Amino acid sequence: VPALLRSPPMSADRRIAHLDMDAFYASVELLRRPELRGLPVAIGGHGEPNSRGVVTTATYEARAFGIRSGMALRRAADLCPHCIFLPVDFDEYRRYSRRFKQAIAQIAPAIEDRGIDEVYIDLEGLPGDPRAAGAAIKAAVREATGLTCSLGIAPNKLLAKIASELDKPDGLTVLTMA
């Protein structure tokens, strides 16, 4: 059982981080297609909005039009007719996933994998304050991948996950027992 699961649920000294990559699939695609930065882009299916399929993720520009994960591609095209649709490329996303997780492991080896684009990290035993550890992890992820992530740090996993959503994209939120 990972150390994250063995620790008591609430402790004033405990620091758990939840790291969530920002619009992960879309961000990977923008690295490959930098000319699409700043444009509404949705990733899903075969990248054809008139076919069956759902949005896997979308850039923040596309989200401003109401496009969300799980939405039918046709509905997304209705909401934003000038949205650019791209097919999913899971091999590439897995490659970037391995890279960001390896970068984290160099700083904090106690990691609980929660999927292709998110992890929990036990910050116990890391030198310095939690904010400094979080900043170091974010910098390592950016260095290894060119991507941003949002990080929440709190005394337990639930609060850490909530904290990671509070300052997206590229945020760092620290919640204390107080």
N, C-alpha and C positions, 0 to 999 in steps of 0.2 A: 504494500500500500504506500503510495507517495506520501512524503512528509506533509504535504498540504492537507491530506485527508486525516492524518493521525493527530494533528495539532488540535487543541481545544478551540471551540468555535469563536469565543470572544476573549481577547486578552488585550490589555492596554499596550503591551509591548509587541504584539503580533502585527506583522505587516505583510499583507498579501496584495499582489498587483494583478490586475486583469489587463492584458494587452489585446487590443482589437485593431487589426489593420484597417486603415481608412479606405472604404470603397474598394476592397482588395482587387477583385478581378478587373474592374475598370481602371484602377491605378496601374496594374501590370500592363494593360493594353495601352495606356497613355505613355508608358516608357517606350513601347515599341512604335507608337504613332504620336510623337510629340506635337504634330500639327493639329491634333484634336483637342489639345489642352484648352480649357475655357469654354468648350462646346458641350451641349447636352449629348451624352453618349450612354447607351444602354447595352448591356451584355446579356445575351440569352439565346438559347436554341441554336439555330444555324445562322443567326444574324439577319433573318428575313422577317420583318414585322407582319407580313401577310400570311405567314405560315403558322402552324400550331407551335406553341412554346410560351415560356414565361421568362420574365426578366429575372436574371440571376442577381445582378446588381446594376447600379447606375451611378454616373458621376453626380456630384453635388449640384451641378448645373441642370441636369435632367431631373433630379429630385425636386428642384424648385417648381417644376411643372406638375408635380404630383406623381411622378413615376417612382414605383417602389418594387422591391424584391417580391417575387411571386405573382406579380401582375401579368396578365396576358399581354403578349407582345403587341397584338392588335390594339388593345386598350391604350398601351403606352404610346403607340403611333398616333392615336386619336388625340391624346393629351398634348403631344408635342410633335406635330407633323415634320419639323425639321430636325428631330432627334436622329442621331447616327446610331445604327444598330450593328453590333459586331457579334460573331459567333463565340461560343465558349471555347477555351483552349486549356483543358484541365491539366495536361502535361506541363504546360508553362506555369500555371498557378501552383502546382505541386513543387516545382523547382524553386520558385520564390518562397514558398512556405518553408521548405527545408532550409533555405538560406537565412531567413529571419530567425528561425528557431535555433539554428547553430550559433548565430550572433548573440542571442540571449544567453545561451548555455555557457558562453565564454565568461559571462559576468555573474550569472546566477544559475547554478546547475539544477536547482530543485524546480522543475517545470512540470505542469500538468497540461498536456495537450488537450485542447477542446475543439479541435477542428482545423481546417486548412488555414484559417485566418485569425485564430485567437488562442491564447494560452493564459493560464494562471501561473504566477511566479511567486515563490516563497522568498521574501527579502530578508528573512532572519539570517543574521550572521554577516550581512554585507556591511562594510564600513560606511560611515557617514549617515546623514539623515535620509529618510525615504525619498524626499524630493530629488536629492542628488543622485540616488540610485536609479530612480525613474528616468531622470534626464540622461544618465549614462546609457541605460537600456535603449531609450528612444534614439540616441545618437548612433549606437551600434547597429540598430535595425536600419536606419537611414544609410549608414555607411555600407552595409552589406547588400542592400537591395535598391537604394534610391527611392524608397517608399516611406510614407509617413504612417504613424500609428497613433492611437489614442490610448492613454494609460491611466487607470484608476488605481489608487492605493488606499487600502482600508484595513481595519482589523479582521475582516472576514471576506469570504469569496463573494457573497451576495452584494455587500456594499461596494466591493472593488469593481464588480461588473457594472453596477449602477453608476459609479464614479467615472468609469471609462466612457460612458455615454454623455456625460455632462458637458464636455468641452471638445466636441468633434468639429472639424477634423484637427489632427495634430495636437491634441490636448494632453495635459497632465494635471490630474485632480487628486489631491490628497485629503482623505477624510480621517479625522482622529476620533477617538472615543467621545470627546466633547462634542 
